[in-house]
Structures are given as C-alpha cells and as structure tokens.
Amino acid sequence: MSIDMEVDADGVATIVMNRPERLNAMDQAAYEALSEAWIRVRDDNDIRVAVVTGAGEKSFSVGADIKSFLTTGPQPEEFFKTQQGQILNRGLEVWKPIIAAVNGYCLGGGMTLLFATDIRVAAEHATFGLSEVKRGIFAGNGGTQRLLENLPKAVAMELILTGDPITASEAERWGLVNKVVPADKLMDSAYDYAARIARNGPLAVQASKELVVRSRDVDLATGLRMEQAMTTVLKTSRDSAEGPRAFTEKRPPRFEGR
C-alpha cells in the first residue's frame, strides 16, 4: 500500500490511502507512511489544510489489514515506546484542519481516523462502523476514547458493542459527518471546505483548532486564560496586522502564516 500526497498552490494537501484492491486496508508500512504524511502536514509551513481520502470508489479505509498483523503480535518492549509511529488518531498533534472525504467503507481504523479529523464529507454510499468486537478485539487507536465526542451515548454504545455499521444518512443525522453528497461531488465538496479554510489566517486557524481541542481537558477559567495567552502570541504576527489592514482597504487579505 502507498500513501500518496500532493500539495497545491493554495496550501491544500491531499493524502490518499492507496490500496483499493484491499479496500485500503492498512499494513504496518502504510501506518508508518501515513505517520510521515501527518508529520509533513504539521511541519510544512506551506500547508494550510489537508484532505484525506481513500483510492477507488468503494472504500475510505477498512482499517488494519488483519492478515498482515497475524504473524507479528505485539512485543512487550514496544508498549513503552509511546511516541513511536505516531498517527493522527494516536496522539500526534496536528493543528492544521483535516477534512475527511469518505468515499465508501469507513470501518475499524478508518473510523478511528475519521474521529481525529475536523470536517467530514461522505458519499451517499458510505458506511461507518466499528466491527472489532465481531473479531474478539476492540476499537483501539482512539476508538473507545473519542467515541462519545462524536456521537450521542446511546448511538455510540450501539455502534461499538454490536459492531454493526450505520449508513451515510444515519451518520449525518447523528452529526458524525457534516454533509452527504453524491459520489461524483465528494472531492469537490471537500475541496470547497479546504479552499474556504485556506483563505483564512493560517495562524488564527491553527490557534482556533488547538484551543477548541484543548478545551475538553481544562476548566473554563483555564481555557479563557489560554485564549488570552494565544491572543498575545498572535498579536506578534504579520498576519494580525494584515487582516485589519485588508479590511480597511476593502481588499482580500494576503496572509503569510507568519
């Protein structure tokens, strides 16, 4: 499996999980390549937003390729390497917005990846599920930890305890995805979100995402103080001057991300 990545002139990165013949199931090499892709999104100042999708028309990703992991069981010494091979849904902090374009099956690890994205667009034929319990395991890599952030408790528990999937329309009804569109409109819809985000101040966008995400773990007083601190940091940037200047001059701002 390959993880393909391109970045356009507007700073929109497209990441494609490319193994359609196996429904974009992920082996160890794919997870490592995906980790490298997310690190590039995090560290490349020319990237403002990323879109992640699967190759083909059938699947976003069905998660881990179980066959490839059958002969490589977990080793005790690996347990303590907590920062090794970090991915978006396993602790890697990426404050640039991530948009998921779900083009079919979104199961297991594909679902936990979805949980770690910010905006989700789904094709009408997409299905969503955490089927791990049907195989005697559970949904790791954030599957149990992010479930209640994404779905009401009763729906979340049904999904993770039965292992049964839900449709795209059900996912939209419960707020798991932002929008459901015809398959041929999927990428256009995802790129529309990306373009609207990319036009905004990159530092302000990243600050907004980080503050919202960290608000889950702090009390209100601490969160408000974090906002004050982040405002102080952003006031030192060129973009903080460019935004008001462009507004008064009645022109689109030219943000640099600096």
N, C-alpha and C positions, 0 to 999 in steps of 0.2 A: 504494500500500500504506500502511496505517496501522499504527502501533504503539500498541495500546490498553493503558492502565494504570489499575488501581484498587487502592486500599489499604483494607483492612477495619479494624475497630475493634481487632483484635488485633495490628496491625502487620504483616500479611501482604500484600505487594504481589503482584498478578497482572499479568504482562506477556504480551500476546497479539500474536503476529505475524499480522496480519490481511490476508491476500490469498489466500483459499482457491482462487479460480479459477485461480491460477498456482502452486498448491501452496506458497504462502507463500514464493515466491522474492523475494529482496531486491534492490531497486534502490538507487541512491545515497541517495535521500531517506529510504528505510527504514533504511539503516545510520545515517544522521545522527539519525533519531528514536530508534533503538534506543540509540545512544550517550547521548542526553539522558535516556532512561529509566534506564540504568545509573547515570548521574551522580546522578539523583534518589535511587535506592536507596542509593547511597553516602553522600549528604549529608543525607538527611531522617532526623532522629533518631526520628521516629515509626515508621519502617520497621525491622522486625527480621529479616525473611527475605523472599525473593522466590521466586515460582513463575513459570517461563517456559514457554509452550506455543504451539502454532500454532492458528489458526482452522480450523474444519471437522473432518472425520473422517479425512481422507486423509493429511495431512502436518504434521509439525512445522515443517520448512523444508528446501527443497532447495538452500539457499544462494543465491549470487549469481544474479540474473537476467542470464544471459549476453547476451541481446539488448540489454538496456539499457546494457551496457558496451562493445558492439562499436564504437560511434561515439565513445567517449570513452576513448581509450587513455591510459596513464599519461604524465604530463609530467615531465621531469627535475627541474624545480624543486620538484615535490611530494614527491620522495623524501626530502628532508631535513626535512620538517615532521612529525617523528616523533610529536608529541603531538596532531596534528590528528585529530579524529573518532575518538577512542579508543573501542574497544568491549571487551566483557568478554574476548573471545578475542584481543585485540591490545593487551595491556599495561595496560588500565585496572584499577587495584587496588580491588576491592570486597571488604571483609572480612565483610560480611553474607552468610550462607549463601544459595546459589542452588540451587533444585530445578528440574530439568527434567521436564516431563510430556510424553513423546514419543508423539504421537497418530497416527503414520504414518511417512511417509518422513522419514528424518533423513540427508540426503546433503550432501556438499560442505561449504559453510559452515554448514549445520545441524549437521553432525558436529563441526566445529571449535568451534562454540558449545557443544555438549554437553561437549566436553573441558574447557571452562572452568567448568563447573558442578560442584557438590559432591555432590549426590544426584540419582539419575536413576530415574524410574519410566517404564516403557514399556507401551503397549498390545500385546496379543498379535499384532496385525497389523503392528507397526512393523518397518521395515527400516533398516539402517545401512550407510553406505558412503562411501568417498572415491573418487569416479569421475573426478576431474580428469584423470588420465593418459589416459583414453579420449578426451579432447578436446585433448590435446597440451599441457596445463599441469599444475601440481602443486598440492597442497592447501596453500594459504597460510593466513595468519591463525592460525598455531599448529598447523596440520595435521601438519606434519612434526616440530614441536618438542615437542608434547605426546603424540604417539602412543605412545611407549614408556612413558609414565607411566600409560597407560590400558589397555594390552594387552600380553601376552607378545610377545617379539620376533618369533617365527615367525608368529604370527597377525597382528601389526601389519604386517609386511612383505608378507604375502599381501594384506592389505586395500589397502595403499597402492600396491603395484606392479601388481596385477591390475585394480584399480578395481571389483572385484566386491563386491556387498553381502552382508551376513550378516543372519540373521533375529533376531527378538527373543529367542528361546530361546538362540541362539548367543551373543548379546550378554550375556545373563545368565550363561551358562556361563563366559564368559571374564572376568566381572567388570566389563564396561563399564557395565552398569546394575545397580541394587540389586534391582529387582523387576519382574516382568512380570505384568500383571493384565488382566482383560477390559476392553475399551474403555470400557464404561459405569462402570467402577470407577476409571478412571485419575485423574481430578481429585480424587476422594475420597481416594485413596491419597496423592497429592501433598500435599493439604492436611493429611492426618494427620501427615506428616513435618513440615510447616510449623508446625502447632499445637504439636507436641512441642518443637520448637526455640524457638518464640516464648515459651514459658513459662519458659525458662531466662534466666539473667542476660545481657542483650544485650552488655555489655562483655566478659564472660568468653567468650561465644560468638565474638565477633569476634577476641579475643586468641588463642583456640584455633585458629581458621582461619588467621590470619596466621602464627602460629608453625609450624604444620604445613606451610604452603606454603613459607615461607622456609627450612625445614629442608632442602629439596632443594639449596640453594645454599651452605650453610655446613657446616663440620665440626662434630662433636659438641660439642666444648668451647665453640665459639661459640654453638651452639644452646642449650646449657644456660645459658650466660650471658644469652642473650636471654630465656629463661624467667624468670630471676631479676629482670631489669630490668622485664619486663612485670608480674610479681607486685608489684613495688614501686609501679608506676603504678596498678594496680587497687586496691591497699590504700587509696588516697586516695579511692575512690569510695563513694557511699552504698550502692550495691548490695552491696559487700563486707561491709558491716555488716548489711544487711537479710537476706542469706542465712542466716548463723548465727543471727540473732535469730529468724527464722521457724522454723528447725529446732528451737530450744529451746522455742519457744512452740507447737510442733506445729500449724502453720498453713501454708498456701501462701504463698510469698514474694511480695511486691509490688515487683517490680523496675522501676526507672525508666529504666535506661540512663544513669545519672549516678553 
